Amino acid sequence: MPIKYDKLFELLKEKGWNTTRIRKEGLIGQGTLTNLRNGTGGLDHKTIARICKVLNCQPGDIMEYEED
């Protein structure tokens, strides 16, 4: 998949978010979180907007394009 979310996981860790908190506060659903980690899924624009609001960041801070 050409969109990579490694930057998202780095930013979450940097800001003190762990898997439990992500699920508890409903930032990202468990299935989506698993798919992102496995590189098999993506985020819709509403989820991207919510993440950017909560983490006070821009979309480019959480994802990047890489050619296959």
mmCIF file of the N, C-alpha and C atoms, coordinates in Angstrom:
data_MODEL
# 
_entry.id   MODEL 
# 
loop_
_atom_site.group_PDB 
_atom_site.id 
_atom_site.type_symbol 
_atom_site.label_atom_id 
_atom_site.label_alt_id 
_atom_site.label_comp_id 
_atom_site.label_asym_id 
_atom_site.label_entity_id 
_atom_site.label_seq_id 
_atom_site.pdbx_PDB_ins_code 
_atom_site.Cartn_x 
_atom_site.Cartn_y 
_atom_site.Cartn_z 
_atom_site.occupancy 
_atom_site.B_iso_or_equiv 
_atom_site.pdbx_formal_charge 
_atom_site.auth_seq_id 
_atom_site.auth_comp_id 
_atom_site.auth_asym_id 
_atom_site.auth_atom_id 
_atom_site.pdbx_PDB_model_num 
ATOM 1   N N  . MET A 1 1  ? 0.849   -1.172 0.000  1.00 0.00 ? 1  MET A N  1 
ATOM 2   C CA . MET A 1 1  ? 0.000   0.000  0.000  1.00 0.00 ? 1  MET A CA 1 
ATOM 3   C C  . MET A 1 1  ? 0.900   1.243  0.000  1.00 0.00 ? 1  MET A C  1 
ATOM 4   N N  . PRO A 1 2  ? 0.633   2.189  -0.869 1.00 0.00 ? 2  PRO A N  1 
ATOM 5   C CA . PRO A 1 2  ? 1.546   3.331  -0.985 1.00 0.00 ? 2  PRO A CA 1 
ATOM 6   C C  . PRO A 1 2  ? 1.474   4.358  0.150  1.00 0.00 ? 2  PRO A C  1 
ATOM 7   N N  . ILE A 1 3  ? 0.420   4.351  0.951  1.00 0.00 ? 3  ILE A N  1 
ATOM 8   C CA . ILE A 1 3  ? 0.348   5.269  2.093  1.00 0.00 ? 3  ILE A CA 1 
ATOM 9   C C  . ILE A 1 3  ? 0.822   4.516  3.332  1.00 0.00 ? 3  ILE A C  1 
ATOM 10  N N  . LYS A 1 4  ? 1.838   5.040  3.971  1.00 0.00 ? 4  LYS A N  1 
ATOM 11  C CA . LYS A 1 4  ? 2.424   4.416  5.164  1.00 0.00 ? 4  LYS A CA 1 
ATOM 12  C C  . LYS A 1 4  ? 2.066   5.247  6.395  1.00 0.00 ? 4  LYS A C  1 
ATOM 13  N N  . TYR A 1 5  ? 1.801   4.577  7.499  1.00 0.00 ? 5  TYR A N  1 
ATOM 14  C CA . TYR A 1 5  ? 1.389   5.237  8.737  1.00 0.00 ? 5  TYR A CA 1 
ATOM 15  C C  . TYR A 1 5  ? 2.405   5.096  9.861  1.00 0.00 ? 5  TYR A C  1 
ATOM 16  N N  . ASP A 1 6  ? 3.648   4.804  9.518  1.00 0.00 ? 6  ASP A N  1 
ATOM 17  C CA . ASP A 1 6  ? 4.692   4.675  10.539 1.00 0.00 ? 6  ASP A CA 1 
ATOM 18  C C  . ASP A 1 6  ? 4.830   5.960  11.363 1.00 0.00 ? 6  ASP A C  1 
ATOM 19  N N  . LYS A 1 7  ? 4.681   7.096  10.697 1.00 0.00 ? 7  LYS A N  1 
ATOM 20  C CA . LYS A 1 7  ? 4.800   8.382  11.389 1.00 0.00 ? 7  LYS A CA 1 
ATOM 21  C C  . LYS A 1 7  ? 3.703   8.539  12.450 1.00 0.00 ? 7  LYS A C  1 
ATOM 22  N N  . LEU A 1 8  ? 2.518   7.988  12.183 1.00 0.00 ? 8  LEU A N  1 
ATOM 23  C CA . LEU A 1 8  ? 1.427   8.044  13.150 1.00 0.00 ? 8  LEU A CA 1 
ATOM 24  C C  . LEU A 1 8  ? 1.813   7.320  14.430 1.00 0.00 ? 8  LEU A C  1 
ATOM 25  N N  . PHE A 1 9  ? 2.354   6.120  14.292 1.00 0.00 ? 9  PHE A N  1 
ATOM 26  C CA . PHE A 1 9  ? 2.723   5.342  15.470 1.00 0.00 ? 9  PHE A CA 1 
ATOM 27  C C  . PHE A 1 9  ? 3.858   5.995  16.252 1.00 0.00 ? 9  PHE A C  1 
ATOM 28  N N  . GLU A 1 10 ? 4.784   6.616  15.543 1.00 0.00 ? 10 GLU A N  1 
ATOM 29  C CA . GLU A 1 10 ? 5.861   7.348  16.223 1.00 0.00 ? 10 GLU A CA 1 
ATOM 30  C C  . GLU A 1 10 ? 5.301   8.533  17.005 1.00 0.00 ? 10 GLU A C  1 
ATOM 31  N N  . LEU A 1 11 ? 4.370   9.283  16.381 1.00 0.00 ? 11 LEU A N  1 
ATOM 32  C CA . LEU A 1 11 ? 3.787   10.447 17.035 1.00 0.00 ? 11 LEU A CA 1 
ATOM 33  C C  . LEU A 1 11 ? 2.933   10.037 18.238 1.00 0.00 ? 11 LEU A C  1 
ATOM 34  N N  . LEU A 1 12 ? 2.162   8.976  18.101 1.00 0.00 ? 12 LEU A N  1 
ATOM 35  C CA . LEU A 1 12 ? 1.349   8.491  19.223 1.00 0.00 ? 12 LEU A CA 1 
ATOM 36  C C  . LEU A 1 12 ? 2.242   8.142  20.410 1.00 0.00 ? 12 LEU A C  1 
ATOM 37  N N  . LYS A 1 13 ? 3.326   7.428  20.144 1.00 0.00 ? 13 LYS A N  1 
ATOM 38  C CA . LYS A 1 13 ? 4.251   7.047  21.206 1.00 0.00 ? 13 LYS A CA 1 
ATOM 39  C C  . LYS A 1 13 ? 4.875   8.289  21.844 1.00 0.00 ? 13 LYS A C  1 
ATOM 40  N N  . GLU A 1 14 ? 5.289   9.223  21.010 1.00 0.00 ? 14 GLU A N  1 
ATOM 41  C CA . GLU A 1 14 ? 5.904   10.460 21.494 1.00 0.00 ? 14 GLU A CA 1 
ATOM 42  C C  . GLU A 1 14 ? 4.953   11.254 22.400 1.00 0.00 ? 14 GLU A C  1 
ATOM 43  N N  . LYS A 1 15 ? 3.660   11.211 22.071 1.00 0.00 ? 15 LYS A N  1 
ATOM 44  C CA . LYS A 1 15 ? 2.669   11.974 22.837 1.00 0.00 ? 15 LYS A CA 1 
ATOM 45  C C  . LYS A 1 15 ? 2.050   11.172 23.985 1.00 0.00 ? 15 LYS A C  1 
ATOM 46  N N  . GLY A 1 16 ? 2.570   9.964  24.234 1.00 0.00 ? 16 GLY A N  1 
ATOM 47  C CA . GLY A 1 16 ? 2.131   9.187  25.379 1.00 0.00 ? 16 GLY A CA 1 
ATOM 48  C C  . GLY A 1 16 ? 0.878   8.356  25.181 1.00 0.00 ? 16 GLY A C  1 
ATOM 49  N N  . TRP A 1 17 ? 0.523   8.078  23.935 1.00 0.00 ? 17 TRP A N  1 
ATOM 50  C CA . TRP A 1 17 ? -0.648  7.262  23.653 1.00 0.00 ? 17 TRP A CA 1 
ATOM 51  C C  . TRP A 1 17 ? -0.223  5.808  23.494 1.00 0.00 ? 17 TRP A C  1 
ATOM 52  N N  . ASN A 1 18 ? -0.886  4.910  24.223 1.00 0.00 ? 18 ASN A N  1 
ATOM 53  C CA . ASN A 1 18 ? -0.648  3.475  24.038 1.00 0.00 ? 18 ASN A CA 1 
ATOM 54  C C  . ASN A 1 18 ? -1.910  2.842  23.466 1.00 0.00 ? 18 ASN A C  1 
ATOM 55  N N  . THR A 1 19 ? -1.855  1.569  23.134 1.00 0.00 ? 19 THR A N  1 
ATOM 56  C CA . THR A 1 19 ? -2.985  0.884  22.510 1.00 0.00 ? 19 THR A CA 1 
ATOM 57  C C  . THR A 1 19 ? -4.240  0.967  23.366 1.00 0.00 ? 19 THR A C  1 
ATOM 58  N N  . THR A 1 20 ? -4.102  0.803  24.657 1.00 0.00 ? 20 THR A N  1 
ATOM 59  C CA . THR A 1 20 ? -5.253  0.860  25.556 1.00 0.00 ? 20 THR A CA 1 
ATOM 60  C C  . THR A 1 20 ? -5.924  2.228  25.494 1.00 0.00 ? 20 THR A C  1 
ATOM 61  N N  . ARG A 1 21 ? -5.142  3.277  25.566 1.00 0.00 ? 21 ARG A N  1 
ATOM 62  C CA . ARG A 1 21 ? -5.708  4.632  25.527 1.00 0.00 ? 21 ARG A CA 1 
ATOM 63  C C  . ARG A 1 21 ? -6.341  4.923  24.171 1.00 0.00 ? 21 ARG A C  1 
ATOM 64  N N  . ILE A 1 22 ? -5.716  4.475  23.090 1.00 0.00 ? 22 ILE A N  1 
ATOM 65  C CA . ILE A 1 22 ? -6.262  4.688  21.747 1.00 0.00 ? 22 ILE A CA 1 
ATOM 66  C C  . ILE A 1 22 ? -7.647  4.064  21.645 1.00 0.00 ? 22 ILE A C  1 
ATOM 67  N N  . ARG A 1 23 ? -7.785  2.829  22.127 1.00 0.00 ? 23 ARG A N  1 
ATOM 68  C CA . ARG A 1 23 ? -9.080  2.139  22.075 1.00 0.00 ? 23 ARG A CA 1 
ATOM 69  C C  . ARG A 1 23 ? -10.075 2.769  23.036 1.00 0.00 ? 23 ARG A C  1 
ATOM 70  N N  . LYS A 1 24 ? -9.647  3.039  24.268 1.00 0.00 ? 24 LYS A N  1 
ATOM 71  C CA . LYS A 1 24 ? -10.534 3.568  25.301 1.00 0.00 ? 24 LYS A CA 1 
ATOM 72  C C  . LYS A 1 24 ? -11.147 4.914  24.887 1.00 0.00 ? 24 LYS A C  1 
ATOM 73  N N  . GLU A 1 25 ? -10.333 5.780  24.296 1.00 0.00 ? 25 GLU A N  1 
ATOM 74  C CA . GLU A 1 25 ? -10.815 7.108  23.914 1.00 0.00 ? 25 GLU A CA 1 
ATOM 75  C C  . GLU A 1 25 ? -11.399 7.136  22.497 1.00 0.00 ? 25 GLU A C  1 
ATOM 76  N N  . GLY A 1 26 ? -11.413 5.985  21.844 1.00 0.00 ? 26 GLY A N  1 
ATOM 77  C CA . GLY A 1 26 ? -12.044 5.874  20.530 1.00 0.00 ? 26 GLY A CA 1 
ATOM 78  C C  . GLY A 1 26 ? -11.341 6.630  19.423 1.00 0.00 ? 26 GLY A C  1 
ATOM 79  N N  . LEU A 1 27 ? -10.053 6.835  19.562 1.00 0.00 ? 27 LEU A N  1 
ATOM 80  C CA . LEU A 1 27 ? -9.301  7.554  18.534 1.00 0.00 ? 27 LEU A CA 1 
ATOM 81  C C  . LEU A 1 27 ? -9.260  6.753  17.235 1.00 0.00 ? 27 LEU A C  1 
ATOM 82  N N  . ILE A 1 28 ? -8.936  5.484  17.345 1.00 0.00 ? 28 ILE A N  1 
ATOM 83  C CA . ILE A 1 28 ? -8.887  4.569  16.200 1.00 0.00 ? 28 ILE A CA 1 
ATOM 84  C C  . ILE A 1 28 ? -9.442  3.233  16.680 1.00 0.00 ? 28 ILE A C  1 
ATOM 85  N N  . GLY A 1 29 ? -10.313 2.625  15.896 1.00 0.00 ? 29 GLY A N  1 
ATOM 86  C CA . GLY A 1 29 ? -10.866 1.321  16.254 1.00 0.00 ? 29 GLY A CA 1 
ATOM 87  C C  . GLY A 1 29 ? -9.805  0.236  16.222 1.00 0.00 ? 29 GLY A C  1 
ATOM 88  N N  . GLN A 1 30 ? -10.029 -0.828 16.971 1.00 0.00 ? 30 GLN A N  1 
ATOM 89  C CA . GLN A 1 30 ? -9.048  -1.915 17.065 1.00 0.00 ? 30 GLN A CA 1 
ATOM 90  C C  . GLN A 1 30 ? -8.752  -2.534 15.706 1.00 0.00 ? 30 GLN A C  1 
ATOM 91  N N  . GLY A 1 31 ? -9.785  -2.788 14.917 1.00 0.00 ? 31 GLY A N  1 
ATOM 92  C CA . GLY A 1 31 ? -9.573  -3.384 13.599 1.00 0.00 ? 31 GLY A CA 1 
ATOM 93  C C  . GLY A 1 31 ? -8.760  -2.481 12.692 1.00 0.00 ? 31 GLY A C  1 
ATOM 94  N N  . THR A 1 32 ? -9.071  -1.208 12.706 1.00 0.00 ? 32 THR A N  1 
ATOM 95  C CA . THR A 1 32 ? -8.333  -0.240 11.901 1.00 0.00 ? 32 THR A CA 1 
ATOM 96  C C  . THR A 1 32 ? -6.893  -0.149 12.365 1.00 0.00 ? 32 THR A C  1 
ATOM 97  N N  . LEU A 1 33 ? -6.697  -0.122 13.673 1.00 0.00 ? 33 LEU A N  1 
ATOM 98  C CA . LEU A 1 33 ? -5.358  -0.055 14.247 1.00 0.00 ? 33 LEU A CA 1 
ATOM 99  C C  . LEU A 1 33 ? -4.518  -1.255 13.808 1.00 0.00 ? 33 LEU A C  1 
ATOM 100 N N  . THR A 1 34 ? -5.107  -2.435 13.861 1.00 0.00 ? 34 THR A N  1 
ATOM 101 C CA . THR A 1 34 ? -4.418  -3.652 13.430 1.00 0.00 ? 34 THR A CA 1 
ATOM 102 C C  . THR A 1 34 ? -4.074  -3.583 11.945 1.00 0.00 ? 34 THR A C  1 
ATOM 103 N N  . ASN A 1 35 ? -5.031  -3.142 11.126 1.00 0.00 ? 35 ASN A N  1 
ATOM 104 C CA . ASN A 1 35 ? -4.781  -3.037 9.689  1.00 0.00 ? 35 ASN A CA 1 
ATOM 105 C C  . ASN A 1 35 ? -3.682  -2.026 9.373  1.00 0.00 ? 35 ASN A C  1 
ATOM 106 N N  . LEU A 1 36 ? -3.649  -0.917 10.094 1.00 0.00 ? 36 LEU A N  1 
ATOM 107 C CA . LEU A 1 36 ? -2.592  0.075  9.882  1.00 0.00 ? 36 LEU A CA 1 
ATOM 108 C C  . LEU A 1 36 ? -1.225  -0.513 10.215 1.00 0.00 ? 36 LEU A C  1 
ATOM 109 N N  . ARG A 1 37 ? -1.160  -1.224 11.322 1.00 0.00 ? 37 ARG A N  1 
ATOM 110 C CA . ARG A 1 37 ? 0.117   -1.842 11.724 1.00 0.00 ? 37 ARG A CA 1 
ATOM 111 C C  . ARG A 1 37 ? 0.590   -2.873 10.711 1.00 0.00 ? 37 ARG A C  1 
ATOM 112 N N  . ASN A 1 38 ? -0.376  -3.590 10.126 1.00 0.00 ? 38 ASN A N  1 
ATOM 113 C CA . ASN A 1 38 ? -0.037  -4.633 9.157  1.00 0.00 ? 38 ASN A CA 1 
ATOM 114 C C  . ASN A 1 38 ? 0.141   -4.090 7.743  1.00 0.00 ? 38 ASN A C  1 
ATOM 115 N N  . GLY A 1 39 ? -0.150  -2.814 7.554  1.00 0.00 ? 39 GLY A N  1 
ATOM 116 C CA . GLY A 1 39 ? -0.028  -2.213 6.228  1.00 0.00 ? 39 GLY A CA 1 
ATOM 117 C C  . GLY A 1 39 ? -1.106  -2.631 5.268  1.00 0.00 ? 39 GLY A C  1 
ATOM 118 N N  . THR A 1 40 ? -2.261  -3.066 5.808  1.00 0.00 ? 40 THR A N  1 
ATOM 119 C CA . THR A 1 40 ? -3.341  -3.553 4.956  1.00 0.00 ? 40 THR A CA 1 
ATOM 120 C C  . THR A 1 40 ? -4.563  -2.649 4.956  1.00 0.00 ? 40 THR A C  1 
ATOM 121 N N  . GLY A 1 41 ? -4.510  -1.524 5.632  1.00 0.00 ? 41 GLY A N  1 
ATOM 122 C CA . GLY A 1 41 ? -5.668  -0.642 5.695  1.00 0.00 ? 41 GLY A CA 1 
ATOM 123 C C  . GLY A 1 41 ? -5.263  0.807  5.725  1.00 0.00 ? 41 GLY A C  1 
ATOM 124 N N  . GLY A 1 42 ? -6.268  1.661  5.718  1.00 0.00 ? 42 GLY A N  1 
ATOM 125 C CA . GLY A 1 42 ? -6.021  3.096  5.728  1.00 0.00 ? 42 GLY A CA 1 
ATOM 126 C C  . GLY A 1 42 ? -7.025  3.805  6.615  1.00 0.00 ? 42 GLY A C  1 
ATOM 127 N N  . LEU A 1 43 ? -7.008  5.117  6.554  1.00 0.00 ? 43 LEU A N  1 
ATOM 128 C CA . LEU A 1 43 ? -7.892  5.940  7.362  1.00 0.00 ? 43 LEU A CA 1 
ATOM 129 C C  . LEU A 1 43 ? -8.784  6.778  6.462  1.00 0.00 ? 43 LEU A C  1 
ATOM 130 N N  . ASP A 1 44 ? -10.022 6.981  6.873  1.00 0.00 ? 44 ASP A N  1 
ATOM 131 C CA . ASP A 1 44 ? -10.887 7.887  6.126  1.00 0.00 ? 44 ASP A CA 1 
ATOM 132 C C  . ASP A 1 44 ? -10.622 9.323  6.577  1.00 0.00 ? 44 ASP A C  1 
ATOM 133 N N  . HIS A 1 45 ? -11.158 10.273 5.837  1.00 0.00 ? 45 HIS A N  1 
ATOM 134 C CA . HIS A 1 45 ? -10.856 11.676 6.128  1.00 0.00 ? 45 HIS A CA 1 
ATOM 135 C C  . HIS A 1 45 ? -11.372 12.129 7.487  1.00 0.00 ? 45 HIS A C  1 
ATOM 136 N N  . LYS A 1 46 ? -12.466 11.561 7.964  1.00 0.00 ? 46 LYS A N  1 
ATOM 137 C CA . LYS A 1 46 ? -12.983 11.934 9.289  1.00 0.00 ? 46 LYS A CA 1 
ATOM 138 C C  . LYS A 1 46 ? -12.035 11.477 10.397 1.00 0.00 ? 46 LYS A C  1 
ATOM 139 N N  . THR A 1 47 ? -11.492 10.292 10.258 1.00 0.00 ? 47 THR A N  1 
ATOM 140 C CA . THR A 1 47 ? -10.550 9.777  11.253 1.00 0.00 ? 47 THR A CA 1 
ATOM 141 C C  . THR A 1 47 ? -9.256  10.571 11.229 1.00 0.00 ? 47 THR A C  1 
ATOM 142 N N  . ILE A 1 48 ? -8.787  10.906 10.031 1.00 0.00 ? 48 ILE A N  1 
ATOM 143 C CA . ILE A 1 48 ? -7.574  11.723 9.916  1.00 0.00 ? 48 ILE A CA 1 
ATOM 144 C C  . ILE A 1 48 ? -7.784  13.070 10.604 1.00 0.00 ? 48 ILE A C  1 
ATOM 145 N N  . ALA A 1 49 ? -8.942  13.679 10.367 1.00 0.00 ? 49 ALA A N  1 
ATOM 146 C CA . ALA A 1 49 ? -9.237  14.974 10.993 1.00 0.00 ? 49 ALA A CA 1 
ATOM 147 C C  . ALA A 1 49 ? -9.280  14.851 12.513 1.00 0.00 ? 49 ALA A C  1 
ATOM 148 N N  . ARG A 1 50 ? -9.890  13.782 13.029 1.00 0.00 ? 50 ARG A N  1 
ATOM 149 C CA . ARG A 1 50 ? -9.975  13.575 14.483 1.00 0.00 ? 50 ARG A CA 1 
ATOM 150 C C  . ARG A 1 50 ? -8.586  13.377 15.086 1.00 0.00 ? 50 ARG A C  1 
ATOM 151 N N  . ILE A 1 51 ? -7.759  12.572 14.431 1.00 0.00 ? 51 ILE A N  1 
ATOM 152 C CA . ILE A 1 51 ? -6.398  12.341 14.923 1.00 0.00 ? 51 ILE A CA 1 
ATOM 153 C C  . ILE A 1 51 ? -5.612  13.648 14.939 1.00 0.00 ? 51 ILE A C  1 
ATOM 154 N N  . CYS A 1 52 ? -5.718  14.419 13.857 1.00 0.00 ? 52 CYS A N  1 
ATOM 155 C CA . CYS A 1 52 ? -4.985  15.689 13.782 1.00 0.00 ? 52 CYS A CA 1 
ATOM 156 C C  . CYS A 1 52 ? -5.444  16.661 14.860 1.00 0.00 ? 52 CYS A C  1 
ATOM 157 N N  . LYS A 1 53 ? -6.734  16.673 15.145 1.00 0.00 ? 53 LYS A N  1 
ATOM 158 C CA . LYS A 1 53 ? -7.255  17.555 16.197 1.00 0.00 ? 53 LYS A CA 1 
ATOM 159 C C  . LYS A 1 53 ? -6.720  17.139 17.558 1.00 0.00 ? 53 LYS A C  1 
ATOM 160 N N  . VAL A 1 54 ? -6.808  15.851 17.866 1.00 0.00 ? 54 VAL A N  1 
ATOM 161 C CA . VAL A 1 54 ? -6.394  15.345 19.175 1.00 0.00 ? 54 VAL A CA 1 
ATOM 162 C C  . VAL A 1 54 ? -4.885  15.484 19.375 1.00 0.00 ? 54 VAL A C  1 
ATOM 163 N N  . LEU A 1 55 ? -4.112  15.202 18.343 1.00 0.00 ? 55 LEU A N  1 
ATOM 164 C CA . LEU A 1 55 ? -2.652  15.226 18.457 1.00 0.00 ? 55 LEU A CA 1 
ATOM 165 C C  . LEU A 1 55 ? -2.054  16.583 18.085 1.00 0.00 ? 55 LEU A C  1 
ATOM 166 N N  . ASN A 1 56 ? -2.924  17.517 17.660 1.00 0.00 ? 56 ASN A N  1 
ATOM 167 C CA . ASN A 1 56 ? -2.477  18.851 17.264 1.00 0.00 ? 56 ASN A CA 1 
ATOM 168 C C  . ASN A 1 56 ? -1.382  18.763 16.197 1.00 0.00 ? 56 ASN A C  1 
ATOM 169 N N  . CYS A 1 57 ? -1.746  18.124 15.072 1.00 0.00 ? 57 CYS A N  1 
ATOM 170 C CA . CYS A 1 57 ? -0.782  17.912 14.001 1.00 0.00 ? 57 CYS A CA 1 
ATOM 171 C C  . CYS A 1 57 ? -1.453  18.083 12.650 1.00 0.00 ? 57 CYS A C  1 
ATOM 172 N N  . GLN A 1 58 ? -0.694  17.910 11.593 1.00 0.00 ? 58 GLN A N  1 
ATOM 173 C CA . GLN A 1 58 ? -1.179  17.962 10.223 1.00 0.00 ? 58 GLN A CA 1 
ATOM 174 C C  . GLN A 1 58 ? -1.155  16.555 9.629  1.00 0.00 ? 58 GLN A C  1 
ATOM 175 N N  . PRO A 1 59 ? -1.966  16.285 8.579  1.00 0.00 ? 59 PRO A N  1 
ATOM 176 C CA . PRO A 1 59 ? -1.973  14.945 7.982  1.00 0.00 ? 59 PRO A CA 1 
ATOM 177 C C  . PRO A 1 59 ? -0.580  14.436 7.593  1.00 0.00 ? 59 PRO A C  1 
ATOM 178 N N  . GLY A 1 60 ? 0.275   15.307 7.106  1.00 0.00 ? 60 GLY A N  1 
ATOM 179 C CA . GLY A 1 60 ? 1.628   14.890 6.736  1.00 0.00 ? 60 GLY A CA 1 
ATOM 180 C C  . GLY A 1 60 ? 2.470   14.454 7.916  1.00 0.00 ? 60 GLY A C  1 
ATOM 181 N N  . ASP A 1 61 ? 2.012   14.788 9.128  1.00 0.00 ? 61 ASP A N  1 
ATOM 182 C CA . ASP A 1 61 ? 2.723   14.359 10.331 1.00 0.00 ? 61 ASP A CA 1 
ATOM 183 C C  . ASP A 1 61 ? 2.403   12.921 10.712 1.00 0.00 ? 61 ASP A C  1 
ATOM 184 N N  . ILE A 1 62 ? 1.329   12.351 10.110 1.00 0.00 ? 62 ILE A N  1 
ATOM 185 C CA . ILE A 1 62 ? 0.905   11.002 10.493 1.00 0.00 ? 62 ILE A CA 1 
ATOM 186 C C  . ILE A 1 62 ? 1.000   9.985  9.368  1.00 0.00 ? 62 ILE A C  1 
ATOM 187 N N  . MET A 1 63 ? 1.195   10.454 8.145  1.00 0.00 ? 63 MET A N  1 
ATOM 188 C CA . MET A 1 63 ? 1.267   9.509  7.024  1.00 0.00 ? 63 MET A CA 1 
ATOM 189 C C  . MET A 1 63 ? 2.162   10.068 5.931  1.00 0.00 ? 63 MET A C  1 
ATOM 190 N N  . GLU A 1 64 ? 2.638   9.142  5.084  1.00 0.00 ? 64 GLU A N  1 
ATOM 191 C CA . GLU A 1 64 ? 3.456   9.552  3.957  1.00 0.00 ? 64 GLU A CA 1 
ATOM 192 C C  . GLU A 1 64 ? 3.236   8.601  2.779  1.00 0.00 ? 64 GLU A C  1 
ATOM 193 N N  . TYR A 1 65 ? 3.443   9.121  1.608  1.00 0.00 ? 65 TYR A N  1 
ATOM 194 C CA . TYR A 1 65 ? 3.290   8.336  0.381  1.00 0.00 ? 65 TYR A CA 1 
ATOM 195 C C  . TYR A 1 65 ? 4.630   7.727  0.009  1.00 0.00 ? 65 TYR A C  1 
ATOM 196 N N  . GLU A 1 66 ? 4.606   6.444  -0.291 1.00 0.00 ? 66 GLU A N  1 
ATOM 197 C CA . GLU A 1 66 ? 5.781   5.733  -0.781 1.00 0.00 ? 66 GLU A CA 1 
ATOM 198 C C  . GLU A 1 66 ? 5.346   4.870  -1.958 1.00 0.00 ? 66 GLU A C  1 
ATOM 199 N N  . GLU A 1 67 ? 6.042   4.992  -3.081 1.00 0.00 ? 67 GLU A N  1 
ATOM 200 C CA . GLU A 1 67 ? 5.706   4.154  -4.224 1.00 0.00 ? 67 GLU A CA 1 
ATOM 201 C C  . GLU A 1 67 ? 5.984   2.693  -3.904 1.00 0.00 ? 67 GLU A C  1 
ATOM 202 N N  . ASP A 1 68 ? 5.134   1.842  -4.457 1.00 0.00 ? 68 ASP A N  1 
ATOM 203 C CA . ASP A 1 68 ? 5.322   0.389  -4.276 1.00 0.00 ? 68 ASP A CA 1 
ATOM 204 C C  . ASP A 1 68 ? 6.533   -0.088 -5.017 1.00 0.00 ? 68 ASP A C  1 
# 
